[in-house]
Amino acid sequence: MTSSTDVQAQAAGNVRTLKDIGHALCTQAAKPSTGLTADKNLVSQCERKFSDAAEDHCGLEGKTPIIDAKGRFAPAARACYRQLSQVLQDTTMMGTVASACCQCAEKRGCPGTGERCYENVSRQEVGASVLACLSNQCGEACSLVMPTSQATSGEVRPVRQQVRRSSQLSGSL
């Protein structure tokens, strides 16, 4: 049997190993599709979420090293791997869809900037006032998230409502 200290050391080592590679993985994931350099705001957001996921899901109760002698993830680390992968996939999506738009929004003083911008824009959950500012101030940078047409009443609606409405009209899920 292993001592309690050994178990704690192994769990801490597992988390530390993953945190050590988090910056490189997040930097790669946070590269916008239009640029060669990573979005610094998105990198720091990713690193924080990656670190949280490692702490929450990757200690493996100190029973198993996270990476085996051949450099592979331990089979017991499946849940850990899924959580880390989700953070990186979300970051890649935000880098592709939201990075240029959110950087422009911050420079131009639009409401709803910062971490929430990346999440809201990539999920198309942008409120009317934010959408109006993005459209007026950052039209080209935000072209991926702009609705194709305005509401017939002239009112700007949140993007998610328009997407949901158009999917209902086309009969798709």
C-alpha positions in Angstrom: 0.0 0.0 0.0 1.0 3.6 -0.6 1.1 6.1 2.1 -1.2 9.1 2.2 1.7 11.4 1.4 2.5 9.4 -1.7 -1.1 9.5 -2.9 -1.2 13.3 -2.3 2.1 13.8 -4.1 0.9 11.7 -7.1 -2.3 13.6 -7.4 -0.5 17.0 -7.1 2.0 15.8 -9.7 -0.7 14.8 -12.1 -2.3 18.3 -11.9 1.1 20.0 -12.1 2.1 18.0 -15.2 -1.1 19.2 -17.0 -0.8 22.8 -15.8 2.8 22.8 -17.2 1.5 22.0 -20.7 -1.6 24.2 -20.4 0.0 27.4 -21.7 1.3 25.8 -24.9 -2.0 24.1 -25.6 -4.0 27.2 -24.9 -1.8 29.4 -27.0 -2.3 27.1 -30.0 -6.1 26.9 -29.4 -6.5 30.7 -29.1 -5.1 31.5 -32.5 -7.7 33.3 -34.5 -8.4 32.0 -38.0 -7.3 35.4 -39.5 -4.0 35.8 -37.6 -0.8 34.1 -36.7 -0.6 35.3 -33.1 -2.8 34.0 -30.3 -5.5 36.3 -28.7 -3.9 37.1 -25.3 -7.3 37.5 -23.6 -8.4 34.2 -24.9 -5.1 32.5 -23.9 -5.5 33.6 -20.3 -9.2 32.6 -20.2 -8.2 29.2 -21.6 -5.3 28.7 -19.1 -7.6 29.5 -16.2 -10.3 27.0 -17.3 -7.6 24.4 -18.3 -6.1 24.7 -14.8 -9.5 24.5 -13.1 -10.3 21.4 -15.2 -7.0 19.8 -14.3 -7.5 20.4 -10.6 -11.1 19.2 -10.7 -10.8 16.1 -12.8 -7.1 15.0 -13.2 -5.6 14.1 -9.8 -6.9 10.6 -10.3 -7.0 10.4 -6.5 -3.2 9.9 -6.6 -3.7 6.2 -7.6 -2.3 6.5 -11.1 0.2 8.7 -13.0 -1.7 10.8 -15.5 0.8 10.0 -18.2 2.4 6.5 -18.4 6.1 5.7 -19.1 5.5 5.8 -22.8 4.0 9.3 -22.7 0.4 8.3 -23.1 -2.6 9.3 -21.1 -3.5 6.7 -18.5 -6.8 4.9 -19.3 -8.1 6.0 -15.9 -7.8 9.6 -17.1 -10.6 9.5 -19.7 -12.8 11.9 -17.8 -9.8 14.2 -17.3 -8.9 14.1 -21.0 -12.6 14.9 -22.0 -12.7 17.9 -19.7 -9.3 19.3 -21.0 -10.3 18.6 -24.5 -13.6 20.5 -24.0 -11.7 23.5 -22.8 -9.4 23.5 -25.8 -12.3 22.9 -28.2 -14.3 25.8 -26.7 -11.2 28.0 -26.9 -10.6 27.1 -30.6 -14.3 27.9 -31.4 -14.0 31.2 -29.6 -10.8 32.0 -31.4 -12.3 31.2 -34.8 -15.7 32.8 -34.3 -15.3 35.5 -31.7 -11.7 36.7 -31.3 -11.6 39.4 -34.0 -15.1 40.6 -33.1 -14.4 40.8 -29.3 -11.1 42.5 -29.9 -12.8 45.1 -32.1 -15.6 45.5 -29.6 -13.2 46.2 -26.8 -11.3 48.8 -28.8 -14.5 50.5 -29.9 -16.1 50.6 -26.4 -19.0 48.3 -27.2 -20.9 46.9 -24.1 -20.5 43.3 -23.1 -16.7 43.0 -23.7 -14.2 40.8 -21.9 -14.6 37.1 -21.2 -18.4 37.2 -21.6 -18.0 38.6 -25.1 -16.1 35.5 -26.3 -18.6 33.1 -24.8 -21.7 35.1 -25.9 -20.5 35.7 -29.4 -19.4 32.1 -30.0 -22.8 30.9 -28.7 -24.7 33.6 -30.6 -26.2 34.9 -27.4 -25.6 38.6 -28.0 -28.2 41.1 -26.7 -29.7 43.8 -28.8 -27.6 46.7 -27.6 -24.4 44.7 -28.0 -25.4 43.5 -31.4 -26.2 47.0 -32.6 -22.8 48.2 -31.5 -21.0 45.3 -33.1 -22.9 45.9 -36.3 -22.1 49.6 -36.4 -18.6 49.6 -35.0 -17.2 46.1 -36.0 -19.2 44.9 -39.0 -16.4 43.2 -40.8 -14.7 41.8 -37.7 -18.0 40.4 -36.5 -19.3 39.2 -39.9 -19.4 35.5 -38.7 -21.9 36.3 -36.0 -24.1 39.0 -37.7 -27.6 38.0 -38.6 -28.1 37.9 -42.4 -31.1 40.3 -42.1 -32.6 42.6 -39.5 -36.1 41.9 -38.1 -38.9 43.4 -40.2 -39.9 45.8 -37.4 -36.4 47.4 -37.7 -35.6 46.2 -34.2 -32.3 44.4 -33.7 -32.9 41.1 -31.9 -30.4 38.9 -30.1 -28.6 36.6 -32.6 -29.7 33.5 -30.8 -33.4 34.3 -31.3 -32.9 34.9 -35.0 -30.9 31.6 -35.4 -33.6 29.7 -33.5 -36.3 31.3 -35.5 -34.7 30.6 -38.9 -34.0 26.9 -37.9 -37.7 26.5 -37.0 -38.7 27.9 -40.4 -36.4 25.5 -42.2 -37.6 22.5 -40.2 -34.1 21.5 -39.0 -33.1 20.8 -35.5 
